[in-house]
Amino acid sequence: MTAEANAEFEALINYIKRNRGFDFTGYKRSSLMRRVRKRMQALALENFSDYMDRLEVAPEEFVLLFNTILINVTSFFRDRATWDYVTTEIVPRITARKEPTEPIRIWSAGCASGQEAYTLAMVMAEAVGIEQLRQRVKIYATDVDEEALNQARHATFNEREVSSVPPEMLELYFEGSNGFYTFRKDLRRSVIFGRHDLLQDAPISRIDLLLCRNTLMYFNAEAQSRIIARFHFALNDAGFLFLGKAEMLLSHGDSFTPVDLKRRIFIKVPKGNMRDRLLLMGNNHVDDEANYLASHVRIRDTAFDLNPTAQIAIDVNGLLTLANERARNLFNIHPRDLGRPLQDLEISYRPLELRSRIEQAYAERRAVNQTEVEWISASGETLYFDVQISLLQDINGRILGCSIVFIDVSRSRRLQEELEHSNQELEMAYEELQSTNEELETTNEELQSSNEELETTNEELQSTNEELETMNEELQSSNEELQTINEELRLRSEELNQVNAFLESILTSLRGGVVVVNRELQVQVWNNKAEDLWGLRSNEVEGQHFLNLDIGLPVGQMRQQIRSCLAGESRSIEVFLDAINRRGKAIQCKVTLTPLMDYRQGIHGVIMLMEEQGSVTSDSSITDN
């Protein structure tokens, strides 16, 4: 990732901290970036700065982001073998050291949706009884995810979520209804849920058992150390810490010691005060016994001179009295320097200032020590000495001078440095191993979360598929119905065509012209004979008002007869009219008017049959039947 992208990501983390109070600065960057990018992919965003702009204009996005970052993967009795060990080994040790009325305090840090906290409540109820649980036990369940806490407070779970609860416990501690199970309300009061940030908020104190499973793995090493220190403060002496399988505490052996490393259960190591530690340290005493027998002087001088430890002697007047071979070679002391004042010699201030320390030894009448004094030899080698200034006294306690011993601790210093370096490398290796293990566990958690999301999506797709299949069946049924209706319509259309053809055949076969009008006197039927009589085709007159037609027949004289037919006053009316056919020939036309009636005897129009009678010979006449 580029430096610019890193800077944008840090700006995003600081923005979230300022605006929502979520401090993700202690989280592992690789895991945190992966979770944020997952949310960005859902929004088709590529840059962290663009996503920060999205958060500014859409505050509801914070909830979706936190749900993505805070992977709430939990279950009842997760890792059942470990819970069995806690039930049979740890809980009895906690209850055994408590008085019958003394409270028991438990903290579930990073409780997610609450399954772990309610598991603790069931375990403690089995250990001390339901009545004692209500009176003595307090279980503090904390998390930074408010949405998960709200879900936990409802204490209601579906059948899949309670599948890991033993049937007898499910019946005793839950109330079932419509496929959901709710934790008993009277025991629910023993579990207290609250928002708590492990890095920012003060720890809960006087805790006997602290559970923080698969939460530390999301933080970097510095943040983990701070949280572990807070856990150490929170626990009572000999309190127990229960971690997830990805968390080892290999680099915190001074705070916690394993009870069962495989199951990640640790016990608090009480830290003594500084005074107790200092009492364990003693002073080195030099017991110098002098034997001034004359017969042993030469042996003494030879042994002193050949001593591999550099040593010099100063009398009470501050004169250099003795210097063995090792001291002479190290500090460039010549034989002629013996008897000279110490202050005139280089050794008085190199490798350390001796005169003030000699005066301190005389004044306090005790040995003065100085550890790990650095000295660069003539060959350029760096050496380290423990310098001991001891008083020389005669048998009467009179001070004769002092002995200064330079003990070469260079080798032990190098070994110590190598050991510290090895310990640092080992600790780094442990931390890398733990970090890798935590990364793996984080990945497993993310995979499990993704798997659950895929399962949910699969169920939704399956439900959608079932709905589509149902809709397809309904559409198929509707299609069959439409096909049936279509077939009926086709049959009726054929019947109608047959009837129309039959009617057309009848109208064509008639010798006279046939005209049918509706109640508004609009022409509905105009047969071929009518076309032949008056010279107008059917498409020219259909829909036209009959009385407005300009044909050789004086249609206006038929107004009253048409109205009589429409009124039902007569079954048939014959009218003889003088007319002129389409050839211009004057004819007498017989028009027979009959009401057009339906099967209910309702009148819908008039049928007029027009027959040519021949040339005009007399006046028009009307006959009613």
WOZIVEN-V389836 format. One record per residue. N is the residue number from 0. RES is the residue in one letter. SS is DSSP state (h for helix, s for strand, l for the rest). Layout:
[[N | RES | SS] [N | RES | SS]]
This chain:
[[0 | M | l] [1 | T | l] [2 | A | h] [3 | E | h] [4 | A | h] [5 | N | h] [6 | A | h] [7 | E | h] [8 | F | h] [9 | E | h] [10 | A | h] [11 | L | h] [12 | I | h] [13 | N | h] [14 | Y | h] [15 | I | h] [16 | K | h] [17 | R | h] [18 | N | h] [19 | R | h] [20 | G | l] [21 | F | l] [22 | D | l] [23 | F | l] [24 | T | l] [25 | G | l] [26 | Y | s] [27 | K | l] [28 | R | h] [29 | S | h] [30 | S | h] [31 | L | h] [32 | M | h] [33 | R | h] [34 | R | h] [35 | V | h] [36 | R | h] [37 | K | h] [38 | R | h] [39 | M | h] [40 | Q | h] [41 | A | h] [42 | L | l] [43 | A | l] [44 | L | l] [45 | E | l] [46 | N | l] [47 | F | h] [48 | S | h] [49 | D | h] [50 | Y | h] [51 | M | h] [52 | D | h] [53 | R | h] [54 | L | h] [55 | E | h] [56 | V | h] [57 | A | l] [58 | P | l] [59 | E | l] [60 | E | h] [61 | F | h] [62 | V | h] [63 | L | h] [64 | L | h] [65 | F | h] [66 | N | h] [67 | T | h] [68 | I | h] [69 | L | l] [70 | I | l] [71 | N | l] [72 | V | l] [73 | T | l] [74 | S | l] [75 | F | l] [76 | F | l] [77 | R | l] [78 | D | l] [79 | R | h] [80 | A | h] [81 | T | h] [82 | W | h] [83 | D | h] [84 | Y | h] [85 | V | h] [86 | T | h] [87 | T | h] [88 | E | h] [89 | I | h] [90 | V | h] [91 | P | h] [92 | R | h] [93 | I | h] [94 | T | h] [95 | A | h] [96 | R | l] [97 | K | l] [98 | E | l] [99 | P | l] [100 | T | l] [101 | E | l] [102 | P | l] [103 | I | s] [104 | R | s] [105 | I | s] [106 | W | s] [107 | S | s] [108 | A | s] [109 | G | l] [110 | C | l] [111 | A | l] [112 | S | l] [113 | G | l] [114 | Q | h] [115 | E | h] [116 | A | h] [117 | Y | h] [118 | T | h] [119 | L | h] [120 | A | h] [121 | M | h] [122 | V | h] [123 | M | h] [124 | A | h] [125 | E | h] [126 | A | h] [127 | V | h] [128 | G | l] [129 | I | h] [130 | E | h] [131 | Q | h] [132 | L | h] [133 | R | h] [134 | Q | h] [135 | R | h] [136 | V | s] [137 | K | s] [138 | I | s] [139 | Y | s] [140 | A | s] [141 | T | s] [142 | D | s] [143 | V | l] [144 | D | l] [145 | E | h] [146 | E | h] [147 | A | h] [148 | L | h] [149 | N | h] [150 | Q | h] [151 | A | h] [152 | R | h] [153 | H | h] [154 | A | l] [155 | T | s] [156 | F | s] [157 | N | s] [158 | E | l] [159 | R | l] [160 | E | l] [161 | V | l] [162 | S | l] [163 | S | l] [164 | V | l] [165 | P | l] [166 | P | h] [167 | E | h] [168 | M | h] [169 | L | h] [170 | E | h] [171 | L | h] [172 | Y | h] [173 | F | s] [174 | E | s] [175 | G | s] [176 | S | s] [177 | N | l] [178 | G | l] [179 | F | s] [180 | Y | s] [181 | T | s] [182 | F | s] [183 | R | l] [184 | K | h] [185 | D | h] [186 | L | h] [187 | R | h] [188 | R | l] [189 | S | l] [190 | V | s] [191 | I | s] [192 | F | s] [193 | G | s] [194 | R | s] [195 | H | l] [196 | D | l] [197 | L | l] [198 | L | l] [199 | Q | l] [200 | D | l] [201 | A | l] [202 | P | l] [203 | I | l] [204 | S | l] [205 | R | l] [206 | I | s] [207 | D | s] [208 | L | s] [209 | L | s] [210 | L | s] [211 | C | s] [212 | R | l] [213 | N | l] [214 | T | l] [215 | L | h] [216 | M | h] [217 | Y | h] [218 | F | s] [219 | N | l] [220 | A | h] [221 | E | h] [222 | A | h] [223 | Q | h] [224 | S | h] [225 | R | h] [226 | I | h] [227 | I | h] [228 | A | h] [229 | R | h] [230 | F | h] [231 | H | h] [232 | F | h] [233 | A | h] [234 | L | s] [235 | N | s] [236 | D | s] [237 | A | s] [238 | G | s] [239 | F | s] [240 | L | s] [241 | F | s] [242 | L | s] [243 | G | l] [244 | K | l] [245 | A | l] [246 | E | l] [247 | M | l] [248 | L | l] [249 | L | l] [250 | S | l] [251 | H | l] [252 | G | l] [253 | D | l] [254 | S | l] [255 | F | s] [256 | T | s] [257 | P | s] [258 | V | s] [259 | D | s] [260 | L | l] [261 | K | l] [262 | R | l] [263 | R | l] [264 | I | s] [265 | F | s] [266 | I | s] [267 | K | s] [268 | V | l] [269 | P | l] [270 | K | l] [271 | G | l] [272 | N | l] [273 | M | h] [274 | R | h] [275 | D | h] [276 | R | h] [277 | L | h] [278 | L | h] [279 | L | l] [280 | M | l] [281 | G | l] [282 | N | l] [283 | N | l] [284 | H | l] [285 | V | l] [286 | D | l] [287 | D | l] [288 | E | l] [289 | A | l] [290 | N | l] [291 | Y | l] [292 | L | l] [293 | A | h] [294 | S | h] [295 | H | h] [296 | V | h] [297 | R | h] [298 | I | h] [299 | R | h] [300 | D | h] [301 | T | h] [302 | A | h] [303 | F | h] [304 | D | h] [305 | L | h] [306 | N | l] [307 | P | l] [308 | T | l] [309 | A | s] [310 | Q | s] [311 | I | s] [312 | A | s] [313 | I | s] [314 | D | s] [315 | V | l] [316 | N | l] [317 | G | l] [318 | L | s] [319 | L | s] [320 | T | s] [321 | L | s] [322 | A | s] [323 | N | l] [324 | E | h] [325 | R | h] [326 | A | h] [327 | R | h] [328 | N | h] [329 | L | h] [330 | F | h] [331 | N | l] [332 | I | l] [333 | H | l] [334 | P | h] [335 | R | h] [336 | D | h] [337 | L | l] [338 | G | l] [339 | R | l] [340 | P | s] [341 | L | h] [342 | Q | h] [343 | D | h] [344 | L | l] [345 | E | h] [346 | I | h] [347 | S | h] [348 | Y | l] [349 | R | l] [350 | P | l] [351 | L | l] [352 | E | l] [353 | L | l] [354 | R | h] [355 | S | h] [356 | R | h] [357 | I | h] [358 | E | h] [359 | Q | h] [360 | A | h] [361 | Y | h] [362 | A | h] [363 | E | h] [364 | R | l] [365 | R | l] [366 | A | l] [367 | V | s] [368 | N | s] [369 | Q | s] [370 | T | s] [371 | E | s] [372 | V | s] [373 | E | s] [374 | W | s] [375 | I | s] [376 | S | l] [377 | A | l] [378 | S | l] [379 | G | l] [380 | E | l] [381 | T | s] [382 | L | s] [383 | Y | s] [384 | F | s] [385 | D | s] [386 | V | s] [387 | Q | s] [388 | I | s] [389 | S | s] [390 | L | s] [391 | L | s] [392 | Q | s] [393 | D | l] [394 | I | l] [395 | N | l] [396 | G | l] [397 | R | l] [398 | I | s] [399 | L | s] [400 | G | s] [401 | C | s] [402 | S | s] [403 | I | s] [404 | V | s] [405 | F | s] [406 | I | s] [407 | D | s] [408 | V | l] [409 | S | h] [410 | R | h] [411 | S | h] [412 | R | h] [413 | R | h] [414 | L | h] [415 | Q | h] [416 | E | h] [417 | E | h] [418 | L | h] [419 | E | h] [420 | H | h] [421 | S | h] [422 | N | h] [423 | Q | h] [424 | E | h] [425 | L | h] [426 | E | h] [427 | M | h] [428 | A | h] [429 | Y | h] [430 | E | h] [431 | E | h] [432 | L | h] [433 | Q | h] [434 | S | h] [435 | T | h] [436 | N | h] [437 | E | h] [438 | E | h] [439 | L | h] [440 | E | h] [441 | T | h] [442 | T | h] [443 | N | h] [444 | E | h] [445 | E | h] [446 | L | h] [447 | Q | h] [448 | S | h] [449 | S | h] [450 | N | h] [451 | E | h] [452 | E | h] [453 | L | h] [454 | E | h] [455 | T | h] [456 | T | h] [457 | N | h] [458 | E | h] [459 | E | h] [460 | L | h] [461 | Q | h] [462 | S | h] [463 | T | h] [464 | N | h] [465 | E | h] [466 | E | h] [467 | L | h] [468 | E | h] [469 | T | h] [470 | M | h] [471 | N | h] [472 | E | h] [473 | E | h] [474 | L | h] [475 | Q | h] [476 | S | h] [477 | S | h] [478 | N | h] [479 | E | h] [480 | E | h] [481 | L | h] [482 | Q | h] [483 | T | h] [484 | I | h] [485 | N | h] [486 | E | h] [487 | E | h] [488 | L | h] [489 | R | h] [490 | L | h] [491 | R | h] [492 | S | h] [493 | E | h] [494 | E | h] [495 | L | h] [496 | N | h] [497 | Q | h] [498 | V | h] [499 | N | h] [500 | A | h] [501 | F | h] [502 | L | h] [503 | E | h] [504 | S | h] [505 | I | h] [506 | L | h] [507 | T | h] [508 | S | h] [509 | L | l] [510 | R | l] [511 | G | l] [512 | G | s] [513 | V | s] [514 | V | s] [515 | V | s] [516 | V | s] [517 | N | s] [518 | R | l] [519 | E | l] [520 | L | l] [521 | Q | s] [522 | V | s] [523 | Q | s] [524 | V | s] [525 | W | s] [526 | N | l] [527 | N | h] [528 | K | h] [529 | A | h] [530 | E | h] [531 | D | h] [532 | L | h] [533 | W | h] [534 | G | l] [535 | L | l] [536 | R | l] [537 | S | h] [538 | N | h] [539 | E | h] [540 | V | h] [541 | E | l] [542 | G | l] [543 | Q | l] [544 | H | s] [545 | F | h] [546 | L | h] [547 | N | h] [548 | L | l] [549 | D | l] [550 | I | l] [551 | G | l] [552 | L | s] [553 | P | l] [554 | V | h] [555 | G | h] [556 | Q | h] [557 | M | h] [558 | R | h] [559 | Q | h] [560 | Q | h] [561 | I | h] [562 | R | h] [563 | S | h] [564 | C | h] [565 | L | h] [566 | A | h] [567 | G | l] [568 | E | l] [569 | S | l] [570 | R | l] [571 | S | s] [572 | I | s] [573 | E | s] [574 | V | s] [575 | F | s] [576 | L | s] [577 | D | s] [578 | A | s] [579 | I | s] [580 | N | l] [581 | R | l] [582 | R | l] [583 | G | l] [584 | K | l] [585 | A | s] [586 | I | s] [587 | Q | s] [588 | C | s] [589 | K | s] [590 | V | s] [591 | T | s] [592 | L | s] [593 | T | s] [594 | P | s] [595 | L | s] [596 | M | s] [597 | D | l] [598 | Y | l] [599 | R | l] [600 | Q | l] [601 | G | l] [602 | I | s] [603 | H | s] [604 | G | s] [605 | V | s] [606 | I | s] [607 | M | s] [608 | L | s] [609 | M | s] [610 | E | s] [611 | E | s] [612 | Q | s] [613 | G | s] [614 | S | l] [615 | V | l] [616 | T | l] [617 | S | l] [618 | D | l] [619 | S | l] [620 | S | s] [621 | I | s] [622 | T | s] [623 | D | s] [624 | N | l]]
